[in-house]
Amino acid sequence: QVQLVESGGGLVQPGGSLRLSCAASGSSFSIYRMGWYRQPPGKQRELVASITSGGNTNYADSVKGRFTISRDDAKNTVYLQMNSLKPEDTAVYYCNAAVGKYNSWGQGTQVIVSS
C-alpha cells in the first residue's frame, strides 16, 4: 500500500505558476501509475495528468502545453508544474497512485487562481 500527501497549493494570480508535490510512503513507488486529478467547485473530479511507471505521460486537453507532470522515484515523489494558470484551474488537486485494481488518494491541496 501507499500513502500520499500533497503540498504546494495556494493562491496565485492569473498567468502565474505553482508546483504541486505528492510524497508517497510505503513500498514500491516506482510500479505505480501516478496521476493528478482536480475537482473544481461544484463539479466532478477530473483527470489532469498522469505518468506511468515507464515515464509515459498523458494530459487533459485543457492543460496541454501549460502543465507538466514528472516523477522522481528515488524520492517517492510526483510533481505537477503548472504554468500560465487561469481562473478555471481553480480546484482541489488530488494525487492518485494506481496499479492493477489498487487505488490510493491523497487528501488534496487547494489551488485558487484569482486576481
N, C-alpha and C positions, 0 to 999 in steps of 0.2 A: 504494500500500500504506500501511497504518497500523500503527504500533507502540503498544501500550497498556501503561501502568504504573499499577497500583492502589496505593492507600495509604489509611490511616485505620482499618485493622483493629486489634483488640486485645481485651483482657479487660474485660468490663463486667458489672455486676450486673443481675439481672432487673429490668425496669422502666426501665432506663437507655437512653441514646441514643448512637449513633455516626453519623458521617457518612463515608461512603466516597467517595473521589475516584478518577477514572480519567483520566489525562492521555494524550492521543494526540499522536503526532508523525507527520509525513507530510502528505500533501496532502488537501484536500477533505473535512475532517472533517464538514462540515455535511450531506453527502449520505448519511452512514451512518445506518442504524438502529442505535441503541446499546442494549445490554442488560446487565443484571446477572443472573448465574446463581450458584447456590451448590451445593456438594457437601458434605452432612453426612457425618460419619464412617460408612463402611461402606455408603453409599447412592449412588445415581446423581445426576449433575448435573441440576439443575432450574432452570427459568426463574423468576426472582424478579420482575423488572420490565423493561419495555422502553419506548423512546421513539423515535418516528420522526423523520425529518428535519423534518417539519412540526409536531412537538411533541405528537403523539398518544401517549398512554401506555396501558400495559397492565400489570396486576398479577396475580400469583398470589393465589388466594383467601386463602391463609394469611397474607398480609402486607397485604391491603387495609385502609386506614384507619390503618396504622401506619408504612408505608414510603412515601417519595416519591422518585421519580426526576426528575431535571432535567438540563438540558444548557446549557452556555454555549459557543456556537460561536465566540465571539471568543477564548475561552481554550482551545479544543480540549479541553474537559473535560466529563465527565458525572459526576453525583453520585448517591449514594443516601443519603438521610436516613432513618435507622432509629430509630424511637421505640418505647417500650413493649416493649423487647426481651424475648424469652422464651428459656429454655434450648434449646428446639427450633430456635431461629435459629442455633445454633452450627454453623459450617460454614466452608469456604474459599469466599470470594466471588470470582467471576471477572467481568471486564469483557469484553464482546464487541462487535465492530463488524462490521456486515454490510451488503453491498449486492450485489444480484444473487446470483451464486454465490460471491462472495468472503466469507470469514470470517476474522477475526483475533481472537486471545485474548490476554489479559494473563496474568501469571504467578500471579495470585491473591493474596488477602490473608486472613489468618485472623481470624475473629470467634469469640470464646468468650464465652458468656453463662452466668455461674455466680456463685453467692454464696460 
